[in-house]
Amino acid sequence: MTRSMRDEWRGARRIVIKIGSALLADRETGSLKSDWLDALCDDVAALRADGRDIVVVSSGAIALGRRVLRLPSGPLKLEESQAAAAVGQIALSSAWREVFARRQVTAAQVLLTLGDTEERRRYLNARNTLAALMSLGVVAVVNENDTVATSEIRYGDNDRLAARVGSMISADCVVLLSDIDGLYTAPPAIDSAARRLDVVEDITPEIKAMAGDAGSELSRGGMVTKIAAAEIAVEAGAHLIIANGKISHPLRALSEDAPSTIFLASANPVVSRKRWIAGSLVPKGTVIIDDGARTALESGRSLLPAGVVQVEGSFDRGDAVSIAGRQGEEIGRGLIAYSIADAARLIGCKTAEIETILGYRGRSAMIHRDDMVLKRSM
């Protein structure tokens, strides 16, 4: 591991860790690798003690479930995969809960699909849940919700899911623990002259061409899906590391110069998110604010309902809107926390009045500062 990679890893305060099925489930028996899981959770507990926020994305439900159901080896039909996931999910979530509890760490299960990270309102719900769990000191264990898949369960989805979760929570780093210690210039099992790349600064066509696409019955993803995940992560401002997960204490090993590959992000998560809001989303409406609110925004604060004088357009919660002054000049853009109907009812109200007006406890900010970019930065 290079000095630059050690710095990026050691400086990361919010981390997503993806665990592949082949690491959690024994290839021959399909049973859980309890000793390995214990060592990993020791590493996670140590990172949390160092002040890091950790989210785990775990594979393994299908691998564990097919053992319980005594399903034959080889590819499974979609309904068999879903049945195995339904059975295995119980065992997997129980294992995570028990192993973390022995370290006085509370774990939570969050079931997601790629659709939950792509549809904006579902995305916001998931992001808010994960943020609340992290603020409460809980380690969220995210699993792909294979039991409700409506299309074929695709190889490597959890690699991409981990990257999308990293984007969702503004992670500094995404770690893909795998059965290989990084990206090689060619598949090392085939080419003895292949060499590992320590750092990838730009994902070029040449980098993509280096990927093999081998997976096992338990580990469904290959290097192609890991590079696809790296593209998602770095675009969101998160570095992505591919590291060897077969060893004991794989996360501790990253701090001890273990061989791995890091894909470097060119901007931090906050900058990347604001760039996305400013340039990639079409505003669905306008929120007009008073001069006091404008001053507050320019000093780095969130937009509260008290500073709003008018709303226009047709938007729902999570949509992008334009923020304008009284003369109609655009001040910035942001993701709004309310639909236009609810936003209109909250115009000019105090934060303490939101629950009384809406009948539920809404968010205090109409547009949070983390979901906003001002014109001077666009």
C-alpha positions as CSV (number, residue, x, y, z in Angstrom):
1,M,0.0,0.0,0.0
2,T,1.4,3.4,-0.9
3,R,1.8,6.3,1.5
4,S,-1.0,8.2,-0.4
5,M,-3.3,5.2,0.1
6,R,-2.6,5.0,3.8
7,D,-3.4,8.7,4.2
8,E,-6.7,8.3,2.3
9,W,-7.8,5.3,4.4
10,R,-6.6,6.6,7.7
11,G,-8.2,10.0,7.1
12,A,-11.6,8.6,6.2
13,R,-14.3,9.4,8.8
14,R,-17.3,7.7,7.2
15,I,-16.7,4.3,5.6
16,V,-18.8,1.7,3.8
17,I,-17.5,-1.8,4.0
18,K,-18.8,-4.5,1.5
19,I,-18.5,-8.1,2.4
20,G,-18.7,-10.8,-0.3
21,S,-20.5,-14.1,0.1
22,A,-17.4,-16.1,-0.4
23,L,-15.9,-14.4,2.7
24,L,-18.9,-15.1,5.0
25,A,-19.9,-18.6,3.8
26,D,-17.7,-21.6,3.5
27,R,-17.4,-22.7,-0.1
28,E,-17.8,-26.4,0.6
29,T,-20.5,-26.4,3.3
30,G,-22.2,-23.1,2.9
31,S,-21.9,-22.5,6.7
32,L,-21.0,-19.2,8.3
33,K,-17.3,-18.5,8.9
34,S,-17.8,-17.4,12.5
35,D,-14.1,-16.9,13.3
36,W,-13.6,-14.6,10.3
37,L,-16.7,-12.6,11.2
38,D,-15.5,-12.2,14.8
39,A,-12.2,-10.8,13.6
40,L,-13.9,-8.4,11.1
41,C,-16.2,-7.1,13.9
42,D,-13.2,-6.5,16.1
43,D,-11.9,-4.3,13.3
44,V,-15.2,-2.5,12.9
45,A,-15.4,-1.9,16.7
46,A,-11.9,-0.5,16.7
47,L,-12.7,1.9,13.8
48,R,-15.8,3.1,15.7
49,A,-13.8,3.7,18.8
50,D,-11.6,5.9,16.7
51,G,-14.6,8.0,15.8
52,R,-15.5,6.6,12.4
53,D,-19.0,6.1,11.1
54,I,-19.3,2.6,9.6
55,V,-22.0,1.1,7.4
56,V,-21.6,-2.6,6.3
57,V,-23.0,-3.9,3.0
58,S,-23.3,-7.7,3.4
59,S,-23.8,-10.5,1.0
60,G,-24.4,-14.0,2.1
61,A,-28.1,-14.5,2.5
62,I,-28.5,-16.7,-0.5
63,A,-25.4,-18.7,0.3
64,L,-26.6,-19.4,3.8
65,G,-30.2,-20.1,2.8
66,R,-29.3,-22.6,0.1
67,R,-27.5,-24.7,2.6
68,V,-30.5,-24.7,5.0
69,L,-32.8,-25.6,2.1
70,R,-30.4,-28.2,0.7
71,L,-30.6,-26.7,-2.8
72,P,-28.3,-28.4,-5.3
73,S,-25.0,-26.9,-6.4
74,G,-25.0,-24.8,-9.6
75,P,-27.0,-21.8,-10.8
76,L,-30.4,-21.3,-9.0
77,K,-33.7,-20.3,-10.6
78,L,-34.9,-16.8,-9.7
79,E,-37.6,-18.2,-7.3
80,E,-35.0,-20.5,-5.7
81,S,-32.7,-17.6,-5.1
82,Q,-35.5,-15.6,-3.6
83,A,-36.4,-18.5,-1.3
84,A,-32.8,-19.0,-0.3
85,A,-32.5,-15.3,0.4
86,A,-35.6,-15.3,2.6
87,V,-34.3,-18.1,4.7
88,G,-30.7,-17.0,4.8
89,Q,-31.6,-13.4,5.7
90,I,-32.7,-14.6,9.2
91,A,-29.5,-16.4,9.9
92,L,-27.4,-13.5,8.5
93,S,-29.0,-10.7,10.4
94,S,-28.9,-12.8,13.6
95,A,-25.2,-13.5,13.1
96,W,-24.4,-9.8,12.7
97,R,-26.5,-8.8,15.7
98,E,-24.9,-11.4,18.0
99,V,-21.3,-10.8,17.0
100,F,-21.7,-7.0,17.4
101,A,-23.6,-7.3,20.7
102,R,-20.6,-9.1,22.2
103,R,-18.6,-5.9,21.5
104,Q,-21.3,-3.7,23.0
105,V,-22.2,-2.4,19.5
106,T,-25.8,-2.1,18.3
107,A,-26.5,-3.4,14.8
108,A,-29.4,-2.6,12.6
109,Q,-30.6,-4.3,9.4
110,V,-31.5,-2.2,6.4
111,L,-32.9,-3.9,3.3
112,L,-32.3,-2.0,0.1
113,T,-32.5,-2.6,-3.7
114,L,-30.7,-0.6,-6.4
115,G,-34.1,1.0,-7.0
116,D,-34.1,2.4,-3.5
117,T,-30.9,4.3,-4.3
118,E,-32.2,5.6,-7.7
119,E,-35.7,6.8,-7.1
120,R,-35.3,10.2,-5.2
121,R,-38.0,9.9,-2.5
122,R,-37.0,6.3,-1.6
123,Y,-33.4,7.5,-1.7
124,L,-34.1,10.3,0.8
125,N,-36.0,7.9,3.1
126,A,-33.1,5.5,3.1
127,R,-30.5,8.3,3.5
128,N,-32.4,9.8,6.5
129,T,-32.7,6.4,8.1
130,L,-29.0,5.6,7.7
131,A,-28.1,9.1,9.0
132,A,-30.3,8.6,12.1
133,L,-28.7,5.2,12.8
134,M,-25.2,6.6,12.5
135,S,-26.0,9.6,14.8
136,L,-27.2,7.1,17.4
137,G,-24.0,5.1,17.2
138,V,-25.6,2.1,15.4
139,V,-23.8,0.1,12.8
140,A,-26.2,-0.4,9.9
141,V,-25.9,-3.7,8.0
142,V,-27.3,-3.2,4.5
143,N,-28.4,-6.2,2.6
144,E,-29.8,-6.3,-0.9
145,N,-33.5,-7.2,-0.7
146,D,-33.2,-10.2,-3.0
147,T,-36.5,-11.7,-1.7
148,V,-38.5,-9.0,-3.6
149,A,-36.5,-8.8,-6.8
150,T,-38.7,-8.5,-9.9
151,S,-35.9,-9.3,-12.4
152,E,-33.0,-11.7,-12.4
153,I,-30.7,-11.2,-9.4
154,R,-27.6,-9.9,-11.2
155,Y,-24.0,-10.8,-10.4
156,G,-22.1,-8.1,-8.5
157,D,-25.1,-6.0,-7.5
158,N,-23.8,-5.6,-4.0
159,D,-20.6,-4.1,-5.3
160,R,-22.6,-1.4,-7.0
161,L,-25.0,-1.2,-4.1
162,A,-22.1,-0.5,-1.7
163,A,-20.9,2.3,-3.9
164,R,-24.5,3.8,-4.1
165,V,-24.8,3.6,-0.3
166,G,-21.5,5.4,-0.1
167,S,-22.9,8.1,-2.3
168,M,-26.1,8.2,-0.3
169,I,-24.3,8.8,3.1
170,S,-21.5,11.0,1.6
171,A,-18.9,8.5,2.6
172,D,-15.2,9.3,2.4
173,C,-14.3,5.7,1.5
174,V,-15.9,2.5,0.2
175,V,-14.0,-0.7,0.9
176,L,-14.8,-3.8,-1.2
177,L,-13.4,-6.9,0.7
178,S,-12.9,-9.6,-1.9
179,D,-11.0,-12.8,-2.6
180,I,-8.3,-10.8,-4.5
181,D,-6.1,-8.0,-3.1
182,G,-6.7,-5.4,-5.8
183,L,-6.8,-4.7,-9.6
184,Y,-4.2,-6.5,-11.7
185,T,-3.1,-5.6,-15.2
186,A,-4.5,-9.0,-16.2
187,P,-6.2,-11.8,-14.3
188,P,-3.4,-13.2,-12.1
189,A,-4.7,-16.8,-12.3
190,I,-4.2,-16.7,-16.0
191,D,-1.2,-14.4,-16.5
192,S,1.8,-14.9,-14.2
193,A,3.2,-11.6,-15.3
194,A,0.2,-9.6,-14.1
195,R,1.0,-6.9,-11.6
196,R,-1.3,-5.2,-9.1
197,L,-2.0,-1.5,-9.4
198,D,-1.6,0.3,-6.0
199,V,-3.4,3.5,-7.1
200,V,-5.8,4.3,-9.9
201,E,-6.3,8.1,-10.5
202,D,-8.5,7.8,-13.6
203,I,-10.7,5.0,-14.8
204,T,-9.8,4.8,-18.4
205,P,-10.8,2.3,-21.1
206,E,-7.4,0.7,-20.5
207,I,-8.2,0.2,-16.8
208,K,-11.6,-1.3,-17.6
209,A,-9.9,-3.7,-20.1
210,M,-7.8,-5.1,-17.2
211,A,-10.8,-6.6,-15.5
212,G,-11.6,-10.2,-15.6
213,D,-15.2,-11.3,-15.0
214,A,-14.8,-14.5,-12.9
215,G,-17.1,-15.3,-10.0
216,S,-17.9,-18.4,-8.0
217,E,-21.1,-20.0,-7.1
218,L,-21.0,-18.1,-3.8
219,S,-19.2,-14.9,-4.9
220,R,-21.2,-13.6,-7.8
221,G,-19.3,-10.5,-8.7
222,G,-16.1,-10.2,-10.7
223,M,-13.6,-7.3,-11.2
224,V,-15.9,-5.8,-13.9
225,T,-18.5,-5.0,-11.2
226,K,-15.9,-3.6,-8.9
227,I,-14.7,-1.2,-11.5
228,A,-18.3,-0.2,-12.1
229,A,-18.7,0.4,-8.4
230,A,-15.5,2.5,-8.4
231,E,-16.9,4.7,-11.1
232,I,-20.0,5.4,-8.9
233,A,-18.0,6.0,-5.8
234,V,-15.4,8.4,-7.2
235,E,-18.1,10.4,-9.0
236,A,-19.7,10.9,-5.6
237,G,-16.4,11.9,-4.0
238,A,-15.6,8.7,-2.2
239,H,-12.3,6.8,-2.6
240,L,-12.8,3.1,-3.3
241,I,-10.5,0.3,-2.1
242,I,-10.3,-3.3,-3.3
243,A,-8.7,-5.3,-0.6
244,N,-8.1,-8.9,0.3
245,G,-10.8,-10.1,2.7
246,K,-9.7,-13.7,3.1
247,I,-7.2,-12.8,5.8
248,S,-8.1,-12.4,9.5
249,H,-8.6,-8.7,10.5
250,P,-8.7,-7.4,6.9
251,L,-9.5,-3.8,8.0
252,R,-6.7,-3.6,10.5
253,A,-4.4,-4.9,7.7
254,L,-5.3,-1.8,5.6
255,S,-3.7,0.4,8.3
256,E,-0.6,-1.9,8.3
257,D,0.2,-1.6,4.6
258,A,-1.6,-4.6,3.3
259,P,-1.6,-4.9,-0.6
260,S,-4.6,-3.3,-2.2
261,T,-5.8,-1.0,-4.9
262,I,-7.4,2.4,-4.3
263,F,-9.4,4.4,-6.9
264,L,-9.0,8.0,-6.0
265,A,-11.8,10.5,-6.0
266,S,-11.0,14.0,-7.4
267,A,-13.3,15.8,-5.0
268,N,-14.7,15.2,-1.5
269,P,-18.3,14.0,-1.0
270,V,-19.7,17.4,-0.1
271,V,-18.2,19.1,-3.2
272,S,-19.4,16.2,-5.5
273,R,-22.9,16.3,-4.0
274,K,-23.2,20.1,-4.5
275,R,-21.9,19.8,-8.1
276,W,-24.6,17.1,-8.8
277,I,-27.3,19.4,-7.4
278,A,-26.1,22.4,-9.3
279,G,-25.6,20.8,-12.7
280,S,-27.3,17.5,-13.0
281,L,-30.9,18.1,-11.7
282,V,-33.6,20.1,-13.4
283,P,-35.5,22.3,-10.9
284,K,-39.2,21.4,-10.5
285,G,-40.2,24.7,-8.9
286,T,-39.0,27.8,-7.1
287,V,-38.9,28.8,-3.5
288,I,-38.8,32.6,-3.0
289,I,-37.2,33.8,0.2
290,D,-36.9,37.1,2.1
291,D,-33.7,39.1,2.7
292,G,-33.1,37.7,6.2
293,A,-33.2,34.1,4.9
294,R,-30.9,35.1,2.1
295,T,-28.3,36.4,4.6
296,A,-28.7,33.2,6.6
297,L,-28.0,31.1,3.6
298,E,-25.0,33.1,2.6
299,S,-23.6,32.5,6.1
300,G,-23.9,28.7,5.7
301,R,-27.3,28.0,7.3
302,S,-30.2,25.9,6.2
303,L,-33.4,27.4,4.8
304,L,-36.2,27.4,7.4
305,P,-39.9,27.9,6.6
306,A,-39.9,31.2,8.4
307,G,-37.8,32.8,5.6
308,V,-40.0,31.6,2.8
309,V,-42.5,34.0,1.2
310,Q,-43.7,32.0,-1.8
311,V,-43.5,28.7,-3.5
312,E,-44.1,27.9,-7.2
313,G,-44.1,24.9,-9.5
314,S,-44.9,21.3,-9.1
315,F,-42.5,19.4,-6.9
316,D,-42.5,16.6,-4.4
317,R,-40.3,15.9,-1.4
318,G,-36.7,15.4,-2.6
319,D,-37.1,17.2,-5.8
320,A,-34.6,19.9,-6.9
321,V,-35.9,23.5,-6.7
322,S,-34.5,26.9,-7.5
323,I,-34.1,29.3,-4.6
324,A,-34.8,32.9,-5.5
325,G,-34.9,36.3,-3.9
326,R,-37.9,38.7,-3.9
327,Q,-37.0,40.1,-7.3
328,G,-36.9,36.7,-8.9
329,E,-33.1,36.4,-9.1
330,E,-31.8,32.9,-8.6
331,I,-29.7,32.6,-5.4
332,G,-29.1,28.8,-5.5
333,R,-30.6,25.4,-5.8
334,G,-31.4,22.6,-3.4
335,L,-33.4,19.4,-2.6
336,I,-36.6,20.4,-0.8
337,A,-37.8,18.4,2.2
338,Y,-41.6,18.9,1.4
339,S,-44.0,18.7,-1.4
340,I,-45.4,21.9,-2.8
341,A,-48.7,21.4,-0.9
342,D,-47.0,21.1,2.4
343,A,-44.4,23.8,1.6
344,A,-47.2,26.2,0.9
345,R,-48.8,25.6,4.2
346,L,-45.5,26.2,6.0
347,I,-44.7,29.6,4.4
348,G,-43.5,31.9,7.1
349,C,-44.1,29.5,10.0
350,K,-41.8,28.9,13.0
351,T,-40.1,25.5,13.3
352,A,-42.1,24.7,16.5
353,E,-45.3,25.1,14.5
354,I,-44.5,22.5,11.8
355,E,-46.1,19.5,13.6
356,T,-49.3,21.5,14.4
357,I,-49.7,22.7,10.9
358,L,-49.0,19.4,9.1
359,G,-50.2,16.9,11.6
360,Y,-46.8,15.1,11.7
361,R,-43.3,16.0,12.8
362,G,-41.6,17.2,9.7
363,R,-38.0,18.3,9.1
364,S,-37.1,21.6,10.6
365,A,-35.3,22.8,7.5
366,M,-37.2,23.2,4.2
367,I,-33.9,22.9,2.4
368,H,-30.9,21.6,4.5
369,R,-27.6,23.3,3.9
370,D,-26.0,19.9,2.9
371,D,-28.7,19.7,0.1
372,M,-28.1,23.2,-1.2
373,V,-25.6,25.0,-3.4
374,L,-25.6,28.8,-3.8
375,K,-25.2,30.6,-7.1
376,R,-21.7,31.8,-6.4
377,S,-20.6,28.2,-6.2
378,M,-22.6,26.9,-9.3
